[in-house]
Each structure stands twice: as structure tokens, then as C-alpha cells.
Amino acid sequence: MRADMTALSTDRRVVLKAMLAAGGTLAFDIQIAAAQGAKPNGAASARISAYVAIAADNTVSITSKNPEIGQGVKAMLPMLIAEELDVAWASVKVEQAVADQSRFGEQFAGGSMTTPMNWMPMRQAGATARAMIVAAAAKQWGVPAAELSTSAGEVIHAATKRRAPYAALAAAAAKEAVPDVASLNLKDPATFAIIGKPVRGPDTPAIVAGKPLFGVDAVLPGMVHAALLTAPVRGATLKSHDAAKALALPGVRKVVALRQLGHDDAPVDALAVVADSWWTASEACKLLVAQWDNGGRDKHSDAAFAGAAKAAFAGKPATSVRKEGDVDAALAKAAKVVSAQYSYPFLAHATLEPQNCTAQFKDGKLELWVPSQIPNEGKDLVAKALGLAPETVSVSVTRIGGGFGRRLQSDFMIFAAAIAREVPGVPVKLILDREEDFKLDFFRPAGFHKLDAGLDASGKLVAFSTHFVTFGAKGQPGRGGELPNDLVPANLVPDMDLGMTVLDSNVPLGWLRAPGSNALAFATQAFLDEVAGAAGKTLPIFMLGVLGAPRLVSPPKIPGVPDIWQPPAFHTGRAAAVTLEAMKMSGWKDEPVKGRGFGFYFSHLGYFAVVADCAQVDGAVRVTKMYVAGDIGSTIINPMNAEQQIRGAMIEGIGHVISGLKVPFANGQVQVANFDAYPLPRIDVVPPIAISMVRSDNPPTGLGEPALPPAVAAVANAVSSLMGKRVRSLPYEG
């Protein structure tokens, strides 16, 4: 990878401002300042905006502003621009943007927010560039702009049969006034030529050919390498160390002590070895002699956590998240009451590309090449940690070899930057070995649930409560450990109680694909499968009864939380539609089917229902077929990528249940060092997967996350049906 491979020369600033408009939808204002004639693609090229540059051969370079972690945005965002720019996709070349919030606004990969935040702004960016090109043609030809049309990268004047490629007009267009957003004419979706068509990822050929794209591929002249050693107990502080043996190893240049670096809520002490090769640095780490102060953190263990949860369940929740009606009275008079406890373990992100960052500190400035999901925040955190002015730090974003939320934490950027400062002028590439990668993860929280449900004489759900024991600090849940106030089915019954108790630990927490939802879906939908059985119904039929008439259910707002992150309204009709579609696809009527399970969940604005079939194959439980129905709005921007995201979610859901994924803790230490103890699903467990998208008259939303939660629940419920024994704890271990 060249040092300048992601460099982008622009003279425009694009600022995206997201606001929550009336009715709960996102509205955007896009402002594009005038160009100054930058020509990043050669002397005959012209940049129309921060997103669009046109070369002399009429190829169009379109900048993709957000990090690519396999969720497909490097194709999707340029597709939106290219559609409204009215160019042929074959003429498009995609560039990865550098981290620059002043030009591109928010740049992050997380929360399945890229589509809802950029559906209109990126289309407007393309339409703006097209309007400026048309305005330039109108001036040159002396005709009204209204008489001109565009097609496949050409401007056309039908009356005179005059045509010109965009390339002939681009330089003049760059000098045109930027039109007001309200004046733009966006395409009728019925005329889309790119949006809605399957498009291959622009990096796919390079990935297949093994060409350098990822952070670990970075190579700079004179580069050295670094490896890290941290304490066995997370959060332990370094008391003393002896580096003599490590420094004696040929090729070792330096040993650097890093103290209390990383995120504010999970700082660590570490020793870094800088060497001529990564292997040398890694081997030298084994020769370091270090003494650590555990500070009592070695008392944390799975057994201690389970004991604390049991004690919490003996009392009332420490915090009330939401309470409606009188759930105790409703349960007391219910015809049937179902109670159960569910639990699930800590999970690692286990990205195939370990955390890494290349950094160079030179002349008071710091440059980073990094696979980060949130590069601008990472840049700010690095500046803060090193006491640098933010403007002295620059970040080039590489392709990311797996994120799932792990690379929303920027600790590895801070470590690399601190090491680079110790060897000024020399580029340093830090790569965490697999053991350190597991040790330094920010884990999906484990959780414990005590659930109660009441049914009336007809089998209708009339009361629901849960006491959720999660993890965090000072009574506040950590990342991914929250209990939402709109939890289905609590938001659909008259008497409900959502309570939470937070356990303190030394386990740093982080968002994992479909944060919170991936675990909550298992606990709630598996429990509801029990409740449905008590009502004499299958879960999908029971859920349809809980959903009731089509309507919009709006949860109460959370004080102090920005509007954009408030819990969204829930539409029971959309939930019912995907439930019915999943039943139709699988041919499931209203009778139980041995080895078949169902799961529904609403997360990240997406409605998904999954039916999973399980069987015993050679003595092992296997998923034999999955049916997925989803509603993410009116438009599937890239059907090829949508299918890939859904299939990936199903495979990951299988992994949560039957592949044995868990991160045990004992004596404050992670008990997983590599993939031999953390068996990710392999190709032999992947079943046939049928997919159906239910279109609804809503703006399109993200797809990287919402299909996962119901997959976990559906597989767990299928295993329960197959084995005749309720799966109340993950992973299933027979």
C-alpha cells in the first residue's frame, strides 16, 4: 500500500447536518462551497465537488466518504451519487475519502446509519453536480437549462441535436454557483438505472487477487514494526519491567512503556517492542519480564458474575427503565403465569484482521493509516492522548478486515501514535497478535434475565416484566449493555415493567453487530416461545396476536438523549408483514413443527423475521434451512450486497447458538487466546438461506445489523424444539 493511496485532493467543503424533523424522520441540509479548480486525476480532470471529479476520458471518480468494513458502503454511497449525476456505472471509479469532517460531515461505520443518514444527501450531491454541468452547457450553448437533458454522462439539447460529454463541461461546471438544494430535481425512482441493481463491490477484484487494501498491508519507506504486551488481567498497571533480553535480540530497536492509554473508561498499561520486522517484535515481547499490579481486578470471574446475578434476582432491580400499569396485580390475576431465567456470555469481535495502525510522527505532525470505523473521533482521541492540536493529526482510512463494532474503539490508534512519537520521523506499524487482540477486545456484554409473563383465559399476553442484570460501572450500563424502553413485547402490553441491575467488572464493553439487540432478541423471543407454548400457539401466531392492529407505537423519550438517538417508533403492521412472509416462505401454518424455530426483532430501523429448521446430523445439531423476511423500506439500493449482509447475519446467528462462541473469564483474565478456543462458524454449518424483502412506503434504512437478532432467537428456538429441552443459556452445549 502506498503512503498516498487514500489521499484525496479537494477544494470543496461538504457539510452534512442531520436533524430530526417532525414525524421522526431525518432531514438533511447539504452545503457545497465553490470549487477552486483542483485536478486530482491529471491536468485534464476537473473536480466538481468533494464527491465528484471527471477525467478527460469521461470517467467519473466518486468519493465514498465512510469506512468500508464489508457492509458494502463503498459501492452503495457512490451508487446514490452516480444515479443522480446520471452517469453509467461502468464509467465510475470509486475513491476512499480521508478522514475530514469539514469536507464530508459524519464519517463512521456503525449503527446501520449510513443508509438513513445518506440516502438523500448523496443523491443531492449527485444532482448538484449534474445541475452545475447542465448550467455550464446552457451558458456555452446559449440555451435555457430547462431545455437540456442528461444521459449516461452526456448533456443533450434535443432541439439542436447537440451533445457533449461531461468531461468537456467539467472545468466550466466547477466554476458555476452551487444550486440551492430545494431547486434540485431528483429522479423518479421508477427511472433508476443504478439504484436497485446488483453492483459488485469496487474492491472485490483486488481482494480476490490478494492486492494490498487493508491496514495490515500498509508499507511506507523505512517503516519499522511494533508488537504489544499487556497484563494478563485487564486494567492491571505496570509496576516494573526488565527489557534487557528483548533488547538483546537482533533487530530490536526500542522498548517503550505505555501508561494508562486507550479509552478513558478502559485505559491500559503496556510494553511495546519496536523492531525491524513484526515477527522480531513479537518474539521480543516474549522475552520481556514485567510485574503487574492487579488492583483487585483478578477477583472477577464467570462464577462471581453468576452469583451476583442470582443475588440481584432475589431482590428488586436497582433501576426502573420503564413501568406501565401494575404488572404485579396483572400477574396475580392472570390465568397463567410463565417465568424463566435466561443468560448469555461475553462475546469477542474476533475480526480476522487483527487491530492495527501505522503511524508516523514527524515535525510535530502525526499521520495515521488505519482501519477505523470512526476515524474522526479516533483522530480527536489521539490528539487528546498525546497533547497535540487536532489539526496536526491526519488519518487515511484503509479497508477494514472485519469490524462488527470493535473498530469503533480507537485504542489501537492511540497506542500506535504513542509509539511513533518515541521514534520520530520513522513510520511504525503496530499489529496486535491474536492473543493481545482477544485480551484487548471490548466485549459484547454478558447478561442475565429474569422474565415473567401473564396470559388471560384466551391465551392473550396481558403482562410482561423483566429484571435484566448487565454490566457497566457506577450503576450505568456499558456499551451494548443497555435495556431499551421500547423492548418488544413490553411496549405492546398494558401492564409492563422493565428493570435493570448493573454489575461492576474489569471487563471493557463494546458494541457488537446489532448491539444489545443480538442478545435481547434471544432472551425475549426464546422466552416468548415458551409463553406461546403455554398459550397453545406457535410463536409466529402468538406474535401476530401481540402485535394486534397495524399502528405506530411511539416509546417515551429518554431525557438528555439527542433526538437522533431516541428510540424510534415501532410499526406493528410492518412487523406483522415480515412475520407473515416468513411463515409463507417456510410453509408454516399454525401447528408446531419439530426442529423448527421462529424469531422476530426490530432493530436499527429494520423489521426482520426468521424461521430456522434444525436436525441432528451425525450426532450434531445442524441448521438445515433458514427463511428470512425483512423490511428496510421502499428501496434495496444494492440487492447483491443486501443478500450478502443477510446471509452473513444468518451465519453469525448460527455461531451465537451452536458453534460454541463464548469468552469465559476467570481470575480477571480472558480465557480465550485464539480461534482454537473461539470457533467461528465454518462453511460446513451454512445451510440454504431463502430471502424475501417486504417493501414498504418508508425511506430505506440500513442492513448491516437488523437481520442478526432474530436469527439468534430462531436458531435457539429451533434447537429447543428439536431436542425437547428449552435452550435458556447460550451457547447451546447439548
C-alpha positions in Angstrom: 0.0 0.0 0.0 1.5 3.3 -1.0 1.5 6.0 1.7 -0.7 8.2 -0.6 -3.1 5.5 -1.7 -6.1 7.1 0.1 -5.0 10.7 -0.4 -7.7 12.9 -1.8 -7.2 16.4 -3.2 -10.3 18.6 -3.0 -11.2 22.3 -2.9 -14.8 21.9 -1.8 -16.2 21.5 1.6 -19.3 19.4 2.0 -21.1 19.7 5.3 -23.9 17.4 6.2 -26.2 18.4 9.1 -28.5 15.8 10.4 -31.6 17.0 12.2 -34.6 15.1 13.5 -37.6 16.6 11.7 -41.3 16.5 12.6 -42.7 13.0 12.5 -39.4 11.3 13.5 -37.7 11.3 10.1 -34.3 12.5 9.3 -33.9 15.7 7.2 -30.6 16.9 5.8 -29.1 20.2 4.6 -26.2 19.9 2.2 -23.9 22.8 1.5 -21.3 22.7 -1.2 -18.9 25.6 -1.4 -17.4 26.8 -4.7 -14.5 24.8 -6.3 -11.1 26.3 -6.9 -10.2 24.1 -9.8 -8.4 21.2 -8.2 -7.4 18.5 -10.7 -6.7 15.3 -8.7 -6.9 12.9 -11.8 -4.5 14.8 -14.1 -4.3 18.1 -15.9 -7.4 17.4 -18.0 -9.5 16.5 -15.0 -11.8 18.7 -13.0 -13.3 18.3 -9.6 -16.9 19.4 -9.4 -17.3 18.8 -5.7 -15.8 16.9 -2.8 -17.5 13.8 -4.2 -17.2 14.1 -7.9 -14.3 14.5 -10.3 -14.5 14.0 -14.1 -11.5 13.0 -16.2 -10.7 13.8 -19.8 -11.9 10.4 -20.9 -15.3 11.0 -19.2 -14.6 8.5 -16.4 -16.0 9.8 -13.2 -14.2 9.5 -9.8 -16.7 9.3 -7.0 -15.6 9.6 -3.4 -17.0 7.2 -0.8 -16.9 9.0 2.5 -17.5 6.3 5.0 -15.2 3.4 6.1 -15.8 0.1 4.4 -15.9 -2.9 6.7 -17.6 -5.3 4.3 -21.0 -3.8 4.7 -20.9 -2.5 1.1 -20.9 1.2 1.5 -18.0 1.7 -0.8 -20.4 0.7 -3.6 -23.7 2.0 -2.1 -22.8 5.6 -1.4 -21.3 6.1 -4.9 -24.3 4.4 -6.4 -26.5 7.1 -5.0 -24.3 9.9 -6.3 -23.9 8.2 -9.7 -27.6 7.7 -10.1 -28.5 11.4 -9.7 -25.3 12.5 -11.6 -26.8 10.4 -14.4 -23.6 8.5 -15.5 -23.1 4.9 -16.4 -21.9 2.8 -13.5 -19.2 1.3 -15.8 -17.6 4.7 -16.1 -17.3 5.2 -12.3 -14.1 4.8 -10.3 -14.5 4.8 -6.6 -12.1 6.6 -4.2 -11.9 6.2 -0.5 -12.1 9.5 1.4 -9.6 10.6 4.0 -11.0 11.4 7.4 -12.1 15.0 7.2 -15.3 16.0 8.9 -15.1 19.5 7.5 -15.5 18.2 4.0 -17.6 15.1 4.4 -19.5 15.5 7.6 -20.0 12.4 9.7 -17.8 9.5 8.6 -18.4 6.3 10.5 -19.4 2.7 10.1 -21.8 1.7 12.9 -25.4 1.5 13.9 -26.6 0.8 10.4 -26.8 4.5 10.0 -25.1 5.0 6.7 -28.2 4.5 4.5 -30.7 6.5 6.5 -28.2 9.4 7.0 -27.1 9.5 3.4 -30.0 8.4 1.3 -31.0 12.0 0.4 -27.6 13.8 0.9 -25.7 11.6 -1.5 -28.4 11.8 -4.1 -28.5 15.6 -3.7 -24.7 15.6 -4.1 -25.0 13.8 -7.4 -27.9 16.0 -8.5 -26.0 19.2 -7.6 -23.0 18.2 -9.7 -25.4 17.3 -12.6 -27.1 20.7 -12.3 -23.8 22.5 -12.4 -22.7 20.7 -15.5 -26.1 21.5 -17.2 -25.7 25.1 -16.2 -22.3 25.2 -17.8 -23.6 23.7 -21.0 -26.5 26.2 -21.1 -24.1 29.1 -20.9 -21.8 27.7 -23.6 -24.7 26.9 -26.0 -26.8 29.9 -25.2 -29.9 27.9 -24.4 -32.1 27.7 -21.3 -31.0 25.0 -18.9 -34.6 23.7 -18.9 -34.2 22.6 -22.5 -31.3 20.4 -21.7 -31.3 16.8 -20.5 -28.7 14.3 -19.5 -28.0 10.6 -20.2 -25.0 8.4 -19.3 -22.6 11.2 -18.8 -23.7 13.4 -21.6 -25.6 16.7 -21.8 -28.2 16.8 -24.7 -30.1 19.6 -26.4 -32.8 17.8 -28.3 -33.9 20.8 -30.3 -30.5 21.2 -32.0 -29.3 17.6 -31.5 -26.3 18.9 -29.8 -24.5 16.6 -27.3 -21.4 17.0 -25.1 -19.7 14.6 -22.6 -19.5 15.8 -19.1 -15.7 15.9 -19.5 -16.0 18.8 -22.0 -18.0 20.8 -19.5 -16.5 19.8 -16.1 -13.9 22.6 -15.8 -16.6 25.2 -16.5 -19.1 23.5 -14.3 -16.6 23.7 -11.3 -16.9 27.5 -11.5 -20.7 27.5 -11.5 -22.7 28.7 -8.5 -23.9 25.8 -6.3 -27.7 25.5 -6.7 -30.0 25.6 -3.7 -31.0 22.1 -2.6 -34.7 23.0 -2.9 -34.1 23.6 -6.7 -32.7 20.2 -7.4 -34.8 17.8 -9.4 -34.2 14.3 -8.1 -35.0 11.3 -10.2 -38.3 9.4 -10.1 -37.4 6.0 -8.5 -39.2 4.4 -11.5 -36.4 5.7 -13.7 -33.5 4.5 -11.5 -30.8 2.8 -13.7 -28.2 2.1 -10.9 -30.1 2.1 -7.6 -31.8 -1.2 -7.1 -29.5 -3.1 -9.4 -26.9 -5.6 -8.2 -23.4 -4.0 -8.1 -20.2 -5.7 -7.2 -18.0 -4.1 -4.6 -15.3 -2.0 -6.2 -12.6 -3.7 -4.1 -13.7 -7.2 -4.9 -11.2 -7.9 -7.8 -8.3 -6.6 -5.7 -9.4 -8.7 -2.7 -9.6 -11.9 -4.8 -6.2 -11.1 -6.3 -4.7 -10.6 -2.8 -3.7 -7.0 -3.6 -3.0 -4.6 -0.6 -6.1 -2.8 0.7 -6.2 -3.4 4.4 -4.5 -1.7 7.3 -2.1 -4.7 7.8 -1.0 -4.2 4.1 0.4 -0.7 4.8 4.0 -0.2 3.7 6.0 3.0 3.9 9.6 3.7 3.2 11.8 3.0 6.2 8.9 1.5 8.2 9.6 -0.4 11.4 7.2 -2.7 13.3 5.8 -2.9 16.8 4.1 -5.5 18.9 2.4 -5.1 22.3 2.5 -6.9 25.6 -0.2 -6.1 28.2 -1.1 -7.6 31.6 -2.9 -11.0 31.8 -5.5 -9.1 34.0 -7.2 -6.4 32.0 -6.6 -3.0 33.6 -3.6 -4.0 35.7 -0.9 -1.4 36.0 2.8 -1.9 35.2 4.9 -1.9 38.4 8.3 -2.6 36.8 9.9 -4.3 33.9 13.2 -5.7 32.6 13.7 -5.3 28.8 17.4 -6.5 28.6 16.7 -9.8 27.0 14.3 -8.3 24.5 16.7 -5.5 23.6 19.5 -8.1 23.0 17.5 -9.8 20.2 18.9 -8.7 16.8 16.7 -6.3 15.0 15.0 -4.9 18.2 15.3 -1.1 18.2 13.5 0.0 21.3 11.1 -1.0 24.1 8.5 1.6 25.0 6.4 1.7 28.2 2.9 2.9 27.6 1.0 4.0 30.6 -2.8 4.5 31.0 -3.5 4.8 27.3 -6.6 3.9 25.4 -10.2 4.9 26.1 -10.9 6.9 29.2 -13.1 4.1 30.6 -10.6 1.3 29.9 -7.0 2.6 29.9 -4.2 0.1 30.0 -0.5 -0.1 30.7 1.6 -1.9 28.1 5.0 -2.5 26.8 5.7 -2.1 23.1 8.7 -3.5 21.2 9.8 -1.7 18.1 11.9 -3.8 15.7 12.9 -4.2 12.1 10.2 -6.9 11.5 6.9 -7.7 13.2 8.0 -11.2 13.9 11.1 -10.0 15.7 9.0 -7.5 17.7 6.5 -10.3 18.6 9.2 -12.7 19.7 10.9 -10.0 21.7 7.7 -9.4 23.6 8.0 -13.0 24.9 11.4 -12.0 26.4 10.1 -9.1 28.4 9.9 -9.5 32.2 7.1 -7.5 33.7 5.5 -7.2 37.1 1.9 -6.0 37.2 -0.4 -4.6 39.9 -3.8 -6.3 39.5 -5.5 -3.9 41.9 -8.1 -6.4 42.9 -9.3 -7.0 39.4 -8.3 -10.6 39.5 -11.4 -11.3 41.6 -13.7 -11.1 38.6 -14.9 -14.4 37.1 -17.9 -16.0 35.4 -18.8 -17.8 38.6 -18.7 -14.5 40.5 -20.8 -12.8 37.9 -23.4 -15.6 38.0 -23.5 -15.4 41.8 -24.0 -11.7 41.7 -26.9 -12.1 39.2 -28.6 -14.7 41.4 -28.3 -12.3 44.4 -29.8 -9.5 42.3 -32.7 -11.6 41.2 -33.6 -12.2 44.9 -34.4 -8.5 45.2 -35.8 -5.7 43.1 -34.0 -4.2 40.1 -31.7 -1.3 41.0 -33.1 0.9 38.2 -36.5 1.1 36.6 -36.2 1.6 32.9 -39.9 1.8 32.2 -43.1 0.9 34.0 -46.7 1.0 32.8 -49.8 -0.1 34.7 -49.5 -2.5 37.6 -47.6 -5.6 36.5 -47.7 -7.3 39.9 -51.5 -7.1 40.0 -51.8 -8.2 36.4 -49.7 -11.3 37.0 -51.6 -12.1 40.2 -54.9 -12.3 38.4 -53.6 -13.8 35.1 -54.9 -17.2 34.1 -51.4 -18.5 33.5 -48.0 -17.1 34.5 -44.8 -18.2 32.8 -41.5 -17.4 34.5 -37.9 -18.2 33.4 -34.3 -17.1 33.5 -32.1 -16.7 30.5 -28.4 -15.9 30.2 -25.7 -15.5 27.6 -21.9 -15.0 27.7 -19.4 -12.3 26.8 -18.5 -12.4 23.1 -15.4 -11.2 21.3 -15.5 -9.4 18.0 -12.8 -11.8 16.6 -12.0 -9.7 13.5 -9.9 -11.7 11.1 -7.7 -8.7 10.5 -6.3 -8.0 14.0 -6.2 -4.4 15.3 -3.5 -2.4 13.7 -2.4 1.1 12.8 0.5 2.6 11.0 1.7 6.0 12.4 4.4 8.5 11.6 5.3 11.4 13.9 7.4 14.0 12.0 8.0 17.7 12.5 5.3 17.9 15.2 2.7 16.3 12.9 1.2 12.9 13.1 -0.1 10.9 10.2 -2.1 7.7 10.6 -3.1 4.9 8.2 -5.8 2.9 10.0 -8.8 0.5 9.5 -11.1 2.5 11.8 -14.8 2.6 11.9 -14.9 6.1 13.4 -11.7 7.8 12.1 -12.6 11.4 13.0 -13.3 10.5 16.7 -10.2 8.4 16.7 -8.2 11.4 15.4 -9.5 13.6 18.2 -8.8 10.9 20.8 -5.2 10.5 19.6 -4.7 14.3 19.7 -6.1 14.4 23.3 -4.0 11.5 24.5 -0.8 12.9 23.0 -1.5 16.5 23.8 -1.5 17.5 20.1 -3.6 20.1 18.3 -6.3 18.2 16.3 -5.2 19.9 13.1 -1.8 18.3 13.4 -3.2 14.8 13.1 -4.3 13.4 9.7 -5.9 10.0 9.1 -6.1 7.9 5.9 -8.7 5.2 6.1 -7.9 1.8 4.8 -10.3 -1.0 4.1 -11.3 -2.9 7.2 -10.9 -6.6 7.5 -13.8 -7.1 9.9 -15.2 -4.6 12.4 -18.5 -5.6 13.9 -18.1 -2.7 16.3 -14.6 -3.4 17.5 -13.0 -0.7 15.5 -15.4 1.9 16.9 -12.9 1.9 19.8 -9.7 3.8 18.9 -7.3 2.4 21.5 -5.0 0.8 18.8 -4.7 4.2 17.1 -3.6 5.8 20.4 -1.1 3.0 21.0 0.4 3.3 17.6 0.6 7.1 17.8 2.3 7.0 21.2 4.9 4.5 19.9 5.5 6.6 16.8 6.2 9.6 18.9 9.1 7.7 20.6 10.8 7.1 17.2 10.2 10.5 15.5 10.5 10.6 11.7 10.1 6.8 11.4 6.8 5.2 10.3 5.7 2.4 12.7 3.2 -0.3 12.0 1.6 -1.8 15.1 -0.2 -5.1 14.8 -1.7 -6.8 17.8 -1.0 -10.6 17.8 -4.1 -12.7 18.2 -3.7 -13.2 22.0 -3.4 -9.5 22.6 -6.3 -8.8 20.2 -8.5 -11.0 22.4 -7.2 -9.6 25.6 -7.7 -6.0 24.5 -11.2 -6.5 23.0 -14.2 -4.5 24.1 -16.6 -7.4 24.6 -20.2 -7.9 23.9 -21.7 -7.8 27.4 -22.9 -11.0 29.0 -26.3 -10.8 30.5 -28.9 -12.4 32.8 -32.7 -12.1 32.5 -35.4 -12.9 34.9 -38.7 -12.8 32.9 -42.4 -13.1 33.8 -45.4 -13.1 31.6 -49.1 -13.3 32.3 -51.8 -14.7 30.0 -55.5 -14.3 30.2 -58.0 -17.2 29.8 -57.9 -16.8 26.0 -54.1 -17.0 25.8 -53.6 -13.3 25.3 -50.5 -11.7 26.7 -51.6 -9.2 29.4 -48.5 -8.6 31.4 -44.7 -8.7 30.9 -41.7 -7.9 33.1 -38.0 -8.5 33.1 -35.2 -7.9 35.5 -32.1 -7.5 33.4 -28.7 -7.9 35.1 -26.0 -6.4 32.9 -22.5 -4.9 33.2 -21.1 -1.4 33.4 -19.8 0.9 36.1 -21.3 3.1 38.8 -24.8 1.8 38.1 -24.7 2.7 34.4 -24.7 0.0 31.8 -21.7 -0.2 29.5 -21.7 -0.2 25.7 -24.2 -2.6 24.4 -25.5 -3.5 27.8 -28.5 -1.1 27.9 -32.1 -2.1 28.3 -34.2 -0.2 25.8 -37.5 1.2 26.9 -39.2 0.0 23.7 -38.4 -3.6 24.1 -40.9 -5.9 22.3 -43.3 -7.1 23.7 -43.2 -4.7 26.7 -44.2 -1.8 24.5 -47.3 -3.7 23.4 -49.0 -4.8 26.7 -50.9 -2.7 29.2 -49.0 -3.8 32.2 -45.2 -4.0 31.9 -42.1 -3.5 34.0 -38.6 -3.2 32.7 -35.9 -3.2 35.4 -32.1 -3.3 35.4 -29.2 -4.0 37.8 -25.7 -3.2 36.7 -22.7 -5.3 37.9 -19.2 -3.7 38.0 -16.4 -5.6 36.5 -13.0 -5.1 34.8 -14.4 -6.3 31.5 -14.4 -3.5 29.0 -17.6 -3.5 26.9 -18.1 -2.6 23.3 -20.8 -2.7 20.7 -21.1 -5.9 18.6 -23.1 -6.1 15.5 -26.7 -5.2 16.4 -25.6 -4.0 19.8 -27.8 -5.2 22.7 -30.4 -6.5 20.2 -28.4 -9.6 19.3 -28.7 -10.7 23.0 -32.0 -9.3 23.9 -33.7 -11.0 20.9 -32.5 -14.3 22.2 -33.8 -13.8 25.7 -37.1 -12.2 24.8 -38.1 -14.3 21.8 -37.0 -17.6 23.3 -39.0 -16.7 26.4 -42.0 -15.8 24.3 -41.7 -19.1 22.6 -42.2 -20.7 26.0 -45.1 -18.3 26.6 -46.7 -19.1 23.2 -46.5 -22.8 24.1 -48.3 -22.2 27.3 -51.0 -20.4 25.3 -51.2 -23.4 22.9 -49.8 -21.5 20.0 -46.7 -21.3 17.9 -44.6 -18.2 18.3 -45.3 -16.5 15.0 -49.1 -16.9 15.6 -48.7 -15.7 19.1 -46.6 -12.7 18.0 -49.3 -11.7 15.5 -51.7 -11.6 18.3 -49.4 -9.5 20.4 -48.8 -7.1 17.5 -52.5 -6.5 17.0 -53.9 -4.0 14.6 -51.5 -2.1 12.4 -50.4 1.1 14.2 -47.5 3.2 15.1 -46.3 2.8 18.7 -44.0 5.6 20.0 -42.0 5.0 23.1 -41.4 7.8 25.6 -38.3 9.9 25.0 -35.2 9.4 27.1 -34.2 12.6 29.0 -30.9 14.1 27.9 -30.5 11.9 24.8 -30.2 13.7 21.4 -33.2 13.3 19.2 -31.3 11.3 16.6 -30.5 8.6 19.2 -34.0 8.4 20.7 -35.8 5.1 20.4 -37.7 5.1 17.1 -41.4 4.5 16.6 -42.4 0.9 16.0 -45.0 -0.1 13.4 -46.9 -3.2 14.3 -48.1 -3.6 10.7 -44.6 -3.8 9.3 -43.7 -6.4 12.0 -46.7 -8.5 11.1 -45.9 -8.3 7.4 -42.5 -9.8 7.8 -43.8 -12.4 10.2 -46.5 -13.5 7.7 -44.0 -13.5 4.9 -41.6 -15.7 6.8 -44.4 -18.1 7.5 -45.4 -18.1 3.9 -41.9 -18.8 2.7 -41.4 -21.7 5.0 -44.9 -23.1 4.6 -45.6 -22.8 8.3 -49.2 -22.7 9.3 -50.3 -22.8 12.9 -49.0 -26.1 14.2 -45.7 -26.8 15.9 -43.0 -28.4 13.6 -40.3 -30.4 15.3 -36.9 -28.8 14.9 -38.4 -25.5 13.6 -38.0 -22.2 15.4 -39.1 -18.6 14.8 -37.6 -15.2 15.8 -38.7 -11.6 15.2 -36.9 -8.4 16.1 -37.0 -4.7 15.3 -33.6 -3.0 15.5 -31.7 -0.3 13.6 -35.0 0.7 11.9 -35.3 -2.8 10.3 -38.0 -5.3 10.8 -36.9 -8.9 10.4 -38.5 -12.4 10.9 -36.6 -15.6 10.6 -37.6 -19.3 10.5 -34.9 -21.8 11.2 -35.1 -25.6 10.7 -32.7 -27.9 12.7 -31.9 -31.5 12.6 -29.4 -33.9 14.1 -26.7 -34.8 11.5 -24.1 -37.4 12.5 -24.9 -36.8 16.2 -24.6 -33.0 16.0 -27.2 -30.3 15.8 -27.2 -28.6 12.5 -29.3 -25.8 10.9 -30.7 -27.3 7.7 -32.6 -24.3 6.3 -33.4 -20.7 7.1 -36.1 -18.4 5.8 -35.6 -14.6 6.2 -38.2 -11.9 5.6 -37.2 -8.3 6.1 -38.5 -4.7 5.7 -35.9 -1.9 5.4 -38.2 0.4 3.5 -39.0 1.2 -0.1 -35.7 0.6 -1.8 -33.0 -2.0 -1.7 -30.1 0.1 -3.1 -27.8 -2.8 -3.9 -29.6 -6.2 -3.9 -26.3 -8.1 -4.3 -24.9 -6.6 -1.1 -28.3 -6.9 0.7 -28.2 -10.6 0.1 -24.6 -10.8 1.4 -25.4 -8.9 4.5 -28.4 -11.1 5.3 -26.6 -14.3 4.7 -23.7 -13.1 6.9 -26.2 -12.3 9.7 -27.7 -15.8 9.5 -24.3 -17.4 9.7 -23.4 -15.3 12.7 -26.7 -16.1 14.4 -25.8 -19.8 14.0 -22.5 -19.1 15.6 -24.0 -17.5 18.6 -26.1 -20.6 19.3 -24.4 -23.8 18.2 -20.8 -23.0 17.3 -19.7 -22.7 20.9 -18.9 -19.0 20.9 -18.2 -17.6 24.4 -15.4 -15.7 26.2 -15.0 -17.1 29.7 -13.4 -15.0 32.5 -11.5 -16.4 35.4 -9.3 -14.6 37.9 -9.9 -11.4 35.9 -8.4 -12.9 32.8 -9.8 -13.7 29.3 -9.7 -17.4 28.8 -9.5 -17.2 25.1 -6.2 -16.7 23.2 -7.0 -17.7 19.6 -9.6 -19.2 17.3 -8.9 -22.7 18.6 -10.9 -21.7 21.7 -13.3 -19.4 19.8 -14.7 -21.5 17.0 -16.3 -19.2 14.4 -18.8 -20.8 12.1 -17.3 -22.6 9.1 -18.7 -23.2 5.7 -19.9 -26.7 6.6 -22.5 -25.3 9.0 -24.0 -22.9 6.5 -27.5 -24.0 5.4 -29.6 -23.0 2.4 -31.0 -19.5 3.1 -34.1 -18.1 1.4 -34.6 -14.4 1.5 -37.6 -12.2 0.8 -37.7 -8.4 1.2 -41.0 -6.9 2.0 -41.2 -3.4 0.5 -43.0 -0.6 2.5 -43.5 3.1 1.8 -40.7 4.2 4.0 -37.2 5.7 3.3 -34.6 2.9 3.0 -32.7 2.0 6.1 -29.5 0.1 7.0 -29.0 -3.6 6.6 -25.7 -4.5 8.3 -27.3 -5.3 11.6 -31.1 -5.8 11.9 -31.2 -9.3 10.4 -28.9 -10.8 13.1 -31.0 -10.6 16.3 -34.0 -12.7 15.1 -31.6 -15.3 13.6 -30.1 -16.0 17.1 -33.6 -16.4 18.5 -34.9 -18.5 15.6 -31.9 -21.0 15.8 -32.2 -21.2 19.6 -35.9 -21.9 19.4 -35.4 -24.5 16.6 -32.8 -26.3 18.8 -35.3 -26.3 21.7 -38.0 -27.8 19.5 -35.6 -30.4 18.1 -34.1 -31.5 21.4 -37.3 -31.2 23.5 -35.4 -29.2 26.1 -35.5 -25.4 26.4 -32.3 -23.5 25.5 -32.1 -20.8 28.1 -28.4 -20.2 28.1 -26.0 -19.6 25.2 -24.2 -21.2 23.6 -26.1 -24.5 23.3 -23.8 -27.2 24.6 -26.1 -30.3 24.3 
